């Protein structure tokens, strides 16, 4: 029962929350309400309010607004994953022989090389999503691109994304950090989010994992848009730093500690709010028609519950997920990996290969065994 409940929930959330370039200028996913539809609307109505320019989409305010919205997706996905045990068996390749996922492209020389249960689920999901144009979006990156079919279903028309959002110089727009994301997710994040042991909910777990990973991938690769925006604001300085091979200088110029601190505080507060049941007893009796009062009371109750969770260690650990864990994941994983993507993008953008520590198979500041636990 848990499997079907989880599958239905995650599928619904995926459909509702998938991101594309919508009429408010934010990146939103892989449906017809993207740049081509937007341009048609502009042509038909010729309204300044309908006009969205690349410079607006790449503004830091626009990007930060999108990243803030992605926080809810990530936190809710992690809360969903936290209801299951670690279930380490789903990450082991030698425990399953599921064959080659239906519709995927076998690797050269591959017959039935075992995949882990999670890998099998990811590949199958990506094959399906590839068919409906997910990976034509500049913000979407597959974990197993070599296994995907040639392209979307022929019955679907091509989507017309703006060509000047990211630079293709040196393959900057195509860098993919999903290999290190998947590795660190299994090794470091899962032990922090899920309780140890096995609850036999393997199907539900891989569905949850897939959704978390897709949300995290979208978030860290949004660093490309951050990097492009910052490059356009000061191309000479970034070019000179890259020419000198000064990755530390690029990282320093990219870093805005005040913004990062706000992200961490917001992530922890949201986790405390979403990870606890509202204090129903504190909400006064209200009529169904009193919508404003209901919303206000619910918000007040959520804030009270969140504040209590943040200040009370026992309450904090009794929630659906420990807010400190979410903060630690952002601090030690999400933000550093996003910045690695930015540095790698800027080096390629400026015509040089990034240093090896900014390659897609590692993190420049690697996570140690106890790093995340020490920050709780």
VOSEKOL-668662 format. One line per 2 residues: number of its first residue (from 1); their letters; for each residue x, y, z of N, C-alpha, C. Coordinates in steps of 0.1 Angstrom, whole numbers, always signed. Layout:
NUM = A = X:Y:Z:X:Y:Z:X:Y:Z ~ ...
//
This chain:
1 = XX = +8:-12:+0:+0:+0:+0:+9:+13:+0 ~ +19:+12:+8:+28:+24:+9:+34:+27:-5
3 = XX = +37:+17:-13:+43:+19:-26:+34:+27:-35 ~ +21:+23:-36:+12:+29:-45:+9:+43:-40
5 = XX = +8:+45:-26:+5:+58:-21:+16:+68:-24 ~ +29:+63:-22:+40:+71:-25:+41:+74:-40
7 = XX = +39:+64:-48:+40:+66:-62:+30:+77:-67 ~ +18:+76:-63:+8:+85:-67:+11:+99:-62
9 = XX = +16:+100:-50:+19:+114:-44:+31:+120:-52 ~ +41:+112:-55:+53:+118:-61:+50:+121:-76
11 = XX = +42:+112:-82:+38:+115:-96:+30:+128:-97 ~ +21:+130:-88:+13:+142:-88:+22:+154:-85
13 = XX = +31:+153:-76:+39:+165:-73:+48:+168:-85 ~ +53:+157:-91:+62:+159:-103:+55:+167:-114
15 = XX = +43:+163:-116:+35:+170:-127:+32:+184:-123 ~ +28:+186:-110:+25:+200:-106:+36:+209:-105
17 = XX = +48:+204:-100:+59:+213:-97:+70:+213:-107 ~ +69:+206:-119:+79:+206:-129:+81:+220:-134
19 = XX = +94:+225:-135:+97:+239:-138:+100:+241:-153 ~ +95:+253:-159:+98:+257:-173:+98:+272:-174
21 = XX = +101:+278:-185:+100:+292:-187:+85:+296:-188 ~ +79:+301:-178:+65:+305:-178:+64:+319:-181
23 = XX = +51:+324:-181:+48:+338:-185:+54:+348:-175 ~ +58:+343:-163:+64:+353:-153:+80:+353:-155
25 = XX = +85:+346:-165:+99:+346:-168:+107:+336:-160 ~ +101:+327:-153:+109:+317:-145:+111:+304:-153
27 = XX = +122:+298:-151:+124:+285:-158:+114:+275:-153 ~ +107:+268:-162:+97:+258:-158:+98:+247:-168
29 = XX = +99:+238:-170:+102:+225:-175:+100:+222:-190 ~ +91:+214:-193:+92:+208:-207:+79:+206:-213
31 = XX = +70:+216:-212:+57:+216:-218:+56:+227:-228 ~ +44:+229:-234:+42:+239:-244:+42:+253:-239
33 = XX = +41:+256:-226:+41:+269:-220:+55:+274:-218 ~ +63:+272:-228:+77:+277:-227:+80:+288:-237
35 = XX = +92:+290:-241:+96:+301:-249:+88:+303:-261 ~ +85:+292:-269:+78:+293:-281:+64:+298:-279
37 = XX = +57:+292:-269:+44:+296:-265:+43:+311:-261 ~ +54:+314:-253:+55:+328:-248:+56:+338:-259
39 = XX = +64:+334:-269:+66:+344:-280:+54:+345:-289 ~ +46:+334:-290:+34:+335:-298:+24:+344:-291
41 = XX = +24:+343:-277:+15:+352:-270:+19:+366:-271 ~ +32:+369:-271:+37:+383:-273:+33:+388:-287
43 = XX = +34:+379:-297:+31:+384:-310:+16:+387:-312 ~ +8:+379:-305:-7:+380:-307:-11:+393:-299
45 = XX = -6:+395:-287:-11:+405:-278:-3:+418:-278 ~ +10:+417:-282:+19:+428:-282:+18:+437:-270
47 = XX = +18:+430:-258:+17:+437:-246:+31:+437:-238 ~ +34:+449:-233:+47:+449:-225:+47:+440:-213
49 = XX = +35:+438:-208:+34:+429:-196:+37:+415:-200 ~ +35:+411:-213:+37:+398:-217:+52:+395:-221
51 = XX = +59:+406:-223:+73:+405:-228:+83:+401:-218 ~ +90:+390:-220:+100:+385:-211:+113:+384:-218
53 = XX = +123:+391:-213:+136:+391:-220:+146:+382:-212 ~ +156:+378:-220:+166:+369:-214:+173:+376:-202
55 = XX = +175:+389:-203:+182:+397:-193:+173:+397:-180 ~ +160:+396:-181:+151:+395:-170:+152:+381:-164
57 = XX = +152:+371:-172:+153:+357:-167:+166:+354:-160 ~ +177:+360:-165:+190:+358:-159:+193:+368:-148
59 = XX = +184:+377:-144:+186:+386:-133:+188:+378:-120 ~ +196:+382:-111:+198:+375:-99:+185:+374:-91
61 = XX = +177:+384:-91:+164:+384:-84:+155:+373:-89 ~ +155:+372:-102:+147:+361:-109:+152:+347:-105
63 = XX = +165:+346:-106:+171:+333:-103:+169:+329:-88 ~ +171:+339:-79:+169:+336:-65:+155:+332:-62
65 = XX = +145:+339:-68:+131:+335:-66:+128:+321:-70 ~ +134:+317:-81:+133:+303:-86:+139:+293:-76
67 = XX = +151:+297:-71:+158:+288:-61:+150:+287:-48 ~ +144:+298:-44:+136:+297:-32:+124:+288:-34
69 = XX = +118:+288:-46:+106:+279:-48:+111:+264:-48 ~ +123:+262:-53:+128:+249:-53:+131:+243:-39
71 = XX = +133:+252:-30:+135:+247:-16:+123:+238:-11 ~ +111:+243:-14:+99:+235:-9:+100:+221:-16
73 = XX = +103:+220:-29:+103:+208:-36:+113:+198:-29 ~ +125:+203:-27:+136:+195:-21:+132:+191:-7
75 = XX = +127:+200:+2:+124:+197:+16:+113:+187:+17 ~ +102:+189:+9:+91:+179:+9:+96:+166:+4
77 = XX = +104:+165:-6:+109:+153:-11:+118:+145:-1 ~ +126:+153:+7:+134:+147:+17:+125:+142:+29
79 = XX = +115:+149:+32:+105:+145:+42:+99:+132:+38 ~ +95:+131:+25:+89:+119:+20:+99:+107:+21
81 = XX = +111:+110:+18:+121:+99:+19:+124:+95:+33 ~ +123:+104:+42:+126:+101:+56:+116:+91:+63
83 = XX = +105:+89:+57:+95:+80:+63:+100:+65:+61 ~ +109:+63:+52:+114:+49:+50:+128:+47:+56
85 = XX = +132:+35:+59:+145:+32:+64:+155:+34:+53 ~ +168:+33:+57:+179:+34:+47:+177:+24:+36
87 = XX = +173:+12:+39:+171:+2:+28:+183:+1:+19 ~ +195:-2:+25:+207:-2:+17:+207:-12:+5
89 = XX = +199:-22:+6:+198:-32:-4:+195:-26:-18 ~ +188:-15:-18:+184:-9:-31:+195:-2:-38
91 = XX = +206:+0:-31:+218:+7:-37:+229:-3:-41 ~ +227:-16:-39:+237:-26:-41:+235:-33:-55
93 = XX = +245:-32:-63:+244:-38:-77:+244:-53:-77 ~ +250:-59:-67:+252:-73:-67:+240:-80:-61
95 = XX = +229:-73:-57:+217:-79:-51:+206:-80:-61 ~ +207:-75:-73:+196:-75:-82:+201:-79:-96
97 = XX = +192:-85:-104:+195:-87:-118:+182:-84:-125 ~ +179:-71:-126:+167:-67:-132:+167:-65:-147
99 = XX = +179:-68:-153:+181:-67:-167:+182:-52:-172 ~ +180:-50:-185:+182:-36:-190:+168:-30:-190
101 = XX = +167:-18:-184:+154:-11:-184:+147:-9:-197 ~ +134:-12:-197:+126:-12:-210:+128:+2:-216
103 = XX = +131:+2:-229:+132:+14:-237:+145:+22:-236 ~ +154:+17:-228:+167:+24:-226:+177:+19:-237
105 = XX = +187:+26:-239:+197:+22:-249:+208:+15:-241 ~ +211:+2:-245:+221:-6:-238:+235:+1:-241
107 = XX = +244:+0:-231:+257:+5:-233:+265:-5:-242 ~ +275:+0:-248:+283:-8:-258:+288:-21:-251
109 = XX = +284:-32:-257:+289:-45:-252:+281:-50:-240 ~ +271:-43:-236:+263:-47:-224:+252:-57:-228
111 = XX = +251:-67:-220:+240:-77:-222:+230:-76:-210 ~ +234:-79:-199:+225:-78:-187:+233:-74:-175
113 = XX = +242:-64:-176:+250:-60:-165:+240:-55:-154 ~ +242:-60:-142:+233:-57:-131:+233:-42:-128
115 = XX = +221:-37:-126:+220:-23:-120:+214:-24:-106 ~ +217:-15:-98:+210:-15:-85:+195:-12:-88
117 = XX = +187:-15:-78:+173:-12:-79:+171:+3:-81 ~ +178:+12:-74:+177:+26:-76:+181:+30:-91
119 = XX = +192:+25:-95:+197:+28:-109:+186:+24:-119 ~ +181:+12:-117:+171:+7:-126:+159:+16:-127
121 = XX = +154:+21:-115:+143:+30:-114:+146:+44:-121 ~ +158:+49:-118:+162:+62:-124:+162:+61:-139
123 = XX = +169:+50:-145:+170:+49:-159:+156:+48:-165 ~ +147:+39:-160:+133:+38:-165:+126:+51:-164
125 = XX = +127:+59:-154:+121:+72:-152:+126:+81:-163 ~ +139:+81:-165:+145:+91:-174:+141:+87:-189
127 = XX = +140:+75:-192:+135:+71:-205:+121:+76:-208 ~ +112:+75:-198:+99:+80:-199:+99:+95:-201
129 = XX = +106:+102:-192:+107:+116:-192:+114:+122:-205 ~ +123:+114:-210:+130:+119:-222:+120:+119:-234
131 = XX = +111:+109:-234:+101:+108:-244:+91:+120:-244 ~ +89:+127:-233:+80:+138:-232:+88:+151:-230
133 = XX = +101:+151:-235:+109:+163:-237:+116:+169:-225 ~ +116:+161:-214:+122:+167:-202:+136:+172:-204
135 = XX = +144:+164:-211:+159:+167:-212:+162:+176:-224 ~ +152:+182:-230:+154:+193:-239:+154:+206:-232
137 = XX = +150:+206:-219:+150:+218:-211:+165:+221:-207 ~ +170:+233:-207:+183:+237:-203:+186:+235:-188
139 = XX = +175:+233:-180:+177:+231:-165:+177:+217:-161 ~ +174:+208:-170:+173:+194:-167:+185:+185:-172
141 = XX = +189:+176:-163:+201:+168:-166:+198:+154:-162 ~ +201:+145:-171:+198:+131:-168:+210:+125:-160
143 = XX = +207:+115:-152:+218:+108:-145:+224:+98:-154 ~ +217:+92:-163:+222:+82:-172:+220:+86:-187
145 = XX = +226:+97:-191:+222:+102:-205:+226:+92:-216 ~ +236:+84:-214:+241:+75:-224:+230:+63:-226
147 = XX = +221:+62:-217:+211:+51:-218:+198:+56:-223 ~ +197:+69:-226:+184:+75:-231:+182:+72:-246
149 = XX = +170:+71:-250:+167:+70:-265:+171:+83:-272 ~ +171:+83:-285:+176:+94:-293:+169:+107:-290
151 = XX = +157:+107:-287:+150:+120:-285:+136:+118:-281 ~ +128:+129:-280:+114:+128:-276:+106:+121:-286
153 = XX = +94:+117:-282:+84:+111:-290:+81:+119:-303 ~ +81:+113:-314:+79:+120:-327:+66:+128:-327
155 = XX = +56:+123:-320:+43:+130:-320:+43:+144:-314 ~ +53:+146:-305:+54:+159:-298:+63:+169:-306
157 = XX = +58:+181:-307:+66:+191:-314:+78:+195:-306 ~ +88:+201:-313:+100:+206:-306:+97:+218:-298
159 = XX = +104:+220:-287:+102:+232:-279:+113:+242:-283 ~ +109:+255:-283:+118:+266:-288:+123:+273:-276
161 = XX = +134:+269:-270:+139:+276:-259:+149:+287:-264 ~ +150:+298:-256:+159:+308:-260:+173:+303:-261
163 = XX = +181:+307:-272:+194:+301:-274:+205:+309:-267 ~ +202:+320:-260:+212:+328:-254:+211:+328:-239
165 = XX = +205:+318:-233:+204:+317:-219:+218:+313:-213 ~ +224:+303:-219:+237:+298:-214:+247:+297:-226
167 = XX = +259:+298:-223:+270:+297:-233:+273:+283:-236 ~ +275:+280:-249:+279:+267:-253:+294:+266:-255
169 = XX = +301:+277:-253:+316:+277:-254:+322:+266:-245 ~ +330:+258:-251:+337:+247:-244:+328:+237:-238
171 = XX = +316:+237:-242:+306:+227:-236:+301:+231:-223 ~ +302:+245:-220:+298:+250:-207:+284:+246:-203
173 = XX = +275:+248:-213:+260:+246:-210:+257:+231:-208 ~ +266:+222:-211:+263:+208:-211:+270:+200:-199
175 = XX = +277:+207:-190:+284:+201:-179:+273:+194:-170 ~ +277:+182:-165:+267:+174:-158:+274:+169:-145
177 = XX = +269:+173:-134:+275:+169:-121:+267:+158:-114 ~ +258:+152:-121:+250:+142:-115:+258:+130:-110
179 = XX = +270:+126:-116:+277:+115:-111:+281:+116:-96 ~ +286:+128:-93:+290:+130:-79:+278:+133:-70
181 = XX = +268:+138:-75:+255:+140:-68:+250:+127:-63 ~ +249:+118:-73:+243:+104:-69:+252:+97:-59
183 = XX = +265:+98:-61:+274:+91:-52:+273:+97:-37 ~ +273:+110:-36:+273:+116:-23:+259:+115:-17
185 = XX = +249:+114:-25:+235:+112:-20:+234:+99:-13 ~ +239:+89:-19:+238:+75:-13:+247:+74:-1
187 = XX = +259:+79:-2:+269:+77:+9:+267:+86:+21 ~ +262:+99:+19:+262:+108:+29:+248:+113:+33
189 = XX = +240:+116:+23:+227:+122:+27:+217:+111:+32 ~ +216:+100:+26:+207:+89:+30:+209:+86:+45
191 = XX = +222:+83:+50:+223:+80:+64:+219:+91:+73 ~ +219:+104:+69:+214:+115:+77:+199:+116:+77
193 = XX = +193:+113:+66:+178:+115:+65:+170:+104:+70 ~ +175:+91:+67:+167:+79:+70:+173:+72:+82
195 = XX = +164:+65:+89:+168:+57:+100:+175:+44:+95 ~ +184:+39:+102:+191:+26:+97:+181:+15:+97
197 = XX = +185:+5:+89:+177:-7:+88:+169:-9:+75 ~ +161:-19:+75:+153:-22:+63:+139:-25:+66
199 = XX = +130:-18:+59:+115:-19:+62:+108:-26:+51 ~ +115:-31:+41:+110:-38:+30:+101:-30:+20
201 = XX = +101:-17:+23:+94:-7:+14:+104:-3:+2 ~ +109:-12:-5:+119:-10:-15:+114:-2:-27
203 = XX = +102:-5:-32:+96:+2:-43:+93:+16:-39 ~ +87:+19:-28:+85:+33:-24:+97:+40:-22
205 = XX = +108:+34:-17:+120:+40:-14:+127:+45:-27 ~ +128:+36:-37:+134:+41:-50:+126:+51:-57
207 = XX = +113:+51:-56:+105:+62:-61:+108:+75:-54 ~ +109:+75:-41:+112:+87:-33:+126:+92:-37
209 = XX = +136:+83:-37:+150:+86:-41:+151:+93:-54 ~ +144:+87:-64:+144:+93:-77:+139:+107:-77
211 = XX = +128:+110:-70:+123:+123:-70:+133:+133:-63 ~ +138:+129:-52:+148:+137:-44:+160:+140:-54
213 = XX = +165:+130:-60:+177:+132:-69:+174:+142:-80 ~ +162:+141:-86:+159:+150:-97:+157:+164:-92
215 = XX = +152:+166:-80:+150:+179:-74:+164:+185:-71 ~ +173:+177:-65:+186:+182:-62:+194:+185:-75
217 = XX = +193:+177:-85:+200:+179:-97:+196:+192:-104 ~ +183:+195:-104:+178:+207:-109:+183:+219:-102
219 = XX = +184:+218:-88:+189:+229:-80:+204:+232:-82 ~ +212:+221:-82:+227:+224:-83:+230:+228:-97
221 = XX = +224:+223:-107:+227:+227:-120:+221:+241:-124 ~ +213:+246:-115:+208:+260:-117:+220:+270:-115
223 = XX = +231:+264:-109:+243:+272:-108:+248:+277:-121 ~ +245:+271:-132:+249:+276:-145:+243:+289:-148
225 = XX = +230:+291:-144:+223:+303:-147:+228:+314:-137 ~ +232:+310:-125:+238:+320:-116:+251:+325:-121
227 = XX = +259:+315:-126:+272:+318:-131:+271:+327:-144 ~ +262:+324:-153:+260:+332:-165:+256:+347:-161
229 = XX = +247:+348:-151:+243:+361:-147:+254:+369:-141 ~ +262:+363:-133:+273:+370:-127:+284:+373:-137
231 = XX = +286:+364:-146:+296:+367:-157:+292:+379:-165 ~ +279:+380:-169:+275:+391:-177:+276:+404:-169
233 = XX = +276:+404:-156:+277:+416:-148:+292:+421:-147 ~ +301:+412:-149:+315:+416:-148:+324:+406:-156
235 = XX = +323:+406:-170:+330:+396:-178:+345:+397:-177 ~ +350:+410:-176:+364:+412:-177:+371:+406:-165
237 = XX = +365:+408:-153:+372:+402:-141:+372:+387:-141 ~ +360:+381:-145:+360:+366:-145:+370:+361:-155
239 = XX = +371:+367:-167:+380:+363:-177:+394:+363:-173 ~ +398:+374:-166:+411:+376:-161:+415:+365:-150
241 = XX = +405:+362:-141:+407:+352:-131:+409:+338:-138 ~ +401:+335:-147:+402:+322:-154:+415:+321:-162
243 = XX = +418:+332:-169:+431:+332:-176:+443:+329:-167 ~ +442:+334:-155:+453:+331:-145:+452:+318:-138
245 = XX = +441:+310:-141:+439:+297:-135:+435:+298:-120 ~ +430:+310:-117:+427:+313:-102:+413:+308:-99
247 = XX = +411:+295:-96:+398:+290:-93:+393:+295:-79 ~ +403:+297:-70:+399:+302:-57:+394:+316:-58
249 = XX = +400:+324:-67:+395:+338:-69:+381:+338:-75 ~ +379:+329:-85:+365:+328:-91:+355:+324:-80
251 = XX = +359:+314:-72:+350:+310:-61:+347:+322:-51 ~ +357:+329:-48:+355:+340:-39:+346:+351:-45
253 = XX = +348:+354:-58:+340:+364:-64:+325:+359:-65 ~ +323:+346:-67:+310:+341:-68:+302:+341:-55
255 = XX = +310:+340:-44:+304:+338:-31:+297:+350:-25 ~ +285:+349:-21:+278:+359:-13:+274:+353:+0
257 = XX = +282:+355:+10:+279:+349:+23:+266:+353:+29 ~ +262:+365:+28:+250:+370:+33:+238:+362:+27
259 = XX = +238:+360:+14:+228:+353:+7:+228:+338:+12 ~ +240:+332:+13:+241:+318:+17:+235:+316:+31
261 = XX = +238:+326:+40:+233:+325:+54:+217:+326:+54 ~ +212:+334:+45:+197:+335:+44:+191:+322:+39
263 = XX = +198:+315:+30:+193:+303:+25:+193:+292:+36 ~ +204:+292:+44:+204:+282:+54:+194:+284:+65
265 = XX = +192:+297:+69:+182:+300:+79:+168:+296:+73 ~ +165:+300:+61:+152:+297:+55:+150:+282:+53
267 = XX = +160:+275:+50:+159:+260:+48:+155:+254:+61 ~ +162:+258:+72:+160:+252:+85:+145:+255:+90
269 = XX = +141:+268:+88:+128:+272:+93:+117:+265:+85 ~ +119:+263:+72:+109:+256:+63:+108:+241:+68
271 = XX = +120:+235:+70:+120:+221:+74:+113:+220:+88 ~ +115:+229:+97:+108:+229:+110:+93:+231:+108
273 = XX = +89:+239:+98:+75:+242:+96:+68:+230:+89 ~ +74:+225:+78:+68:+214:+71:+69:+200:+77
275 = XX = +79:+199:+86:+82:+186:+92:+74:+183:+104 ~ +65:+192:+108:+57:+189:+120:+42:+191:+118
277 = XX = +34:+184:+125:+20:+186:+124:+16:+199:+130 ~ +7:+207:+124:+2:+219:+130:-4:+217:+144
279 = XX = -2:+227:+152:-8:+226:+166:-23:+229:+165 ~ -31:+219:+162:-45:+221:+160:-52:+226:+172
281 = XX = -47:+222:+184:-54:+226:+196:-53:+241:+198 ~ -43:+248:+192:-42:+262:+193:-50:+270:+183
283 = XX = -57:+263:+174:-65:+270:+164:-79:+271:+169 ~ -84:+284:+170:-98:+285:+175:-108:+279:+165
285 = XX = -120:+277:+170:-131:+272:+162:-135:+282:+151 ~ -134:+278:+139:-137:+287:+128:-148:+282:+118
287 = XX = -155:+291:+112:-165:+286:+102:-158:+284:+89 ~ -164:+275:+81:-158:+271:+68:-156:+283:+59
289 = XX = -165:+293:+60:-165:+304:+51:-155:+315:+55 ~ -149:+314:+67:-140:+324:+72:-126:+321:+67
291 = XX = -124:+322:+54:-111:+317:+48:-99:+325:+53 ~ -100:+338:+54:-89:+346:+58:-85:+342:+72
293 = XX = -94:+340:+81:-91:+337:+95:-85:+323:+96 ~ -90:+314:+87:-84:+300:+87:-69:+300:+83
295 = XX = -67:+308:+72:-53:+309:+67:-44:+315:+77 ~ -49:+326:+84:-41:+333:+94:-38:+324:+106
297 = XX = -48:+316:+110:-47:+307:+122:-37:+296:+118 ~ -39:+291:+106:-30:+280:+102:-15:+284:+101
299 = XX = -13:+296:+96:+0:+302:+95:+6:+304:+109 ~ -2:+309:+118:+3:+312:+131:+6:+299:+138
301 = XX = -2:+289:+137:+1:+276:+143:+13:+270:+137 ~ +15:+271:+124:+27:+265:+118:+40:+272:+123
303 = XX = +39:+285:+125:+51:+293:+130:+54:+289:+144 ~ +43:+288:+152:+46:+284:+166:+52:+270:+167
305 = XX = +47:+261:+159:+52:+247:+159:+67:+247:+154 ~ +70:+255:+144:+83:+256:+139:+93:+262:+149
307 = XX = +89:+272:+155:+97:+279:+165:+100:+269:+177 ~ +90:+262:+181:+91:+252:+192:+101:+241:+188
309 = XX = +100:+237:+175:+109:+227:+170:+123:+231:+170 ~ +125:+244:+166:+139:+249:+165:+145:+251:+179
311 = XX = +137:+254:+189:+143:+257:+202:+143:+245:+211 ~ +136:+234:+208:+135:+223:+217:+141:+211:+210
313 = XX = +152:+206:+215:+159:+195:+208:+150:+182:+207 ~ +143:+179:+218:+134:+168:+218:+123:+169:+207
315 = XX = +117:+181:+207:+107:+184:+196:+112:+184:+182 ~ +125:+189:+181:+131:+189:+168:+133:+175:+163
317 = XX = +137:+165:+171:+140:+152:+167:+127:+143:+166 ~ +116:+148:+171:+104:+141:+170:+96:+144:+157
319 = XX = +100:+154:+150:+93:+158:+138:+96:+148:+127 ~ +90:+150:+115:+92:+141:+104:+106:+141:+99
321 = XX = +113:+152:+101:+127:+153:+97:+133:+163:+106 ~ +146:+161:+110:+153:+171:+118:+157:+183:+110
323 = XX = +152:+195:+114:+155:+207:+106:+170:+209:+105 ~ +178:+205:+115:+192:+207:+114:+199:+198:+103
325 = XX = +192:+187:+101:+197:+179:+90:+196:+186:+76 ~ +184:+192:+74:+181:+199:+62:+191:+210:+60
327 = XX = +193:+218:+71:+203:+229:+70:+217:+224:+67 ~ +221:+212:+73:+234:+207:+71:+235:+202:+56
329 = XX = +225:+196:+51:+225:+192:+37:+227:+204:+28 ~ +221:+215:+30:+222:+227:+22:+237:+232:+24
331 = XX = +241:+233:+37:+254:+239:+40:+266:+231:+34 ~ +265:+217:+35:+277:+209:+32:+276:+202:+19
333 = XX = +264:+203:+12:+262:+196:+0:+256:+204:-11 ~ +244:+209:-9:+237:+216:-20:+245:+229:-24
335 = XX = +248:+238:-14:+255:+250:-18:+269:+248:-23 ~ +277:+240:-17:+291:+237:-23:+290:+231:-37
337 = XX = +281:+222:-39:+281:+215:-52:+276:+225:-63 ~ +266:+234:-59:+261:+244:-68:+273:+253:-72
339 = XX = +281:+257:-63:+292:+266:-65:+303:+259:-74 ~ +305:+246:-72:+314:+239:-81:+309:+239:-95
341 = XX = +296:+238:-97:+290:+239:-110:+293:+253:-116 ~ +291:+263:-108:+294:+277:-113:+308:+279:-117
343 = XX = +318:+274:-109:+332:+275:-112:+335:+268:-125 ~ +331:+255:-126:+333:+247:-138:+327:+254:-150
345 = XX = +315:+259:-149:+309:+266:-160:+317:+278:-165 ~ +321:+286:-155:+328:+299:-158:+342:+296:-165
347 = XX = +349:+286:-160:+361:+282:-167:+359:+278:-181 ~ +349:+270:-184:+346:+266:-198:+341:+278:-205
349 = XX = +333:+286:-199:+327:+298:-206:+338:+307:-210 ~ +349:+308:-203:+360:+317:-206:+372:+310:-213
351 = XX = +369:+297:-218:+378:+291:-227:+389:+282:-221 ~ +387:+278:-208:+397:+269:-202:+390:+258:-195
353 = XX = +397:+246:-195:+392:+235:-187:+393:+238:-172 ~ +383:+235:-164:+383:+238:-150:+394:+229:-143
355 = XX = +399:+233:-132:+408:+224:-124:+402:+211:-121 ~ +410:+201:-119:+405:+187:-117:+395:+186:-105
357 = XX = +398:+195:-95:+389:+194:-83:+375:+199:-86 ~ +373:+206:-97:+360:+210:-101:+354:+202:-112
359 = XX = +358:+190:-113:+353:+181:-123:+340:+174:-119 ~ +332:+169:-128:+319:+163:-124:+319:+151:-116
361 = XX = +331:+145:-113:+332:+133:-106:+336:+134:-91 ~ +337:+147:-87:+341:+150:-73:+336:+163:-68
363 = XX = +337:+166:-55:+334:+179:-50:+347:+186:-46 ~ +348:+199:-48:+361:+206:-45:+363:+206:-30
365 = XX = +353:+207:-22:+354:+205:-8:+346:+192:-4 ~ +353:+181:-3:+347:+168:-2:+341:+167:+12
367 = XX = +330:+158:+13:+324:+155:+25:+331:+144:+32 ~ +335:+146:+45:+341:+135:+52:+330:+127:+59
369 = XX = +334:+116:+65:+325:+107:+71:+316:+114:+82 ~ +322:+123:+90:+314:+129:+101:+311:+143:+99
371 = XX = +314:+149:+87:+312:+163:+85:+298:+167:+88 ~ +288:+160:+82:+274:+165:+83:+270:+163:+97
373 = XX = +273:+152:+104:+269:+149:+118:+275:+160:+127 ~ +287:+164:+124:+294:+174:+133:+287:+188:+132
375 = XX = +279:+190:+122:+273:+203:+120:+259:+203:+125 ~ +254:+192:+131:+240:+192:+136:+239:+199:+149
//
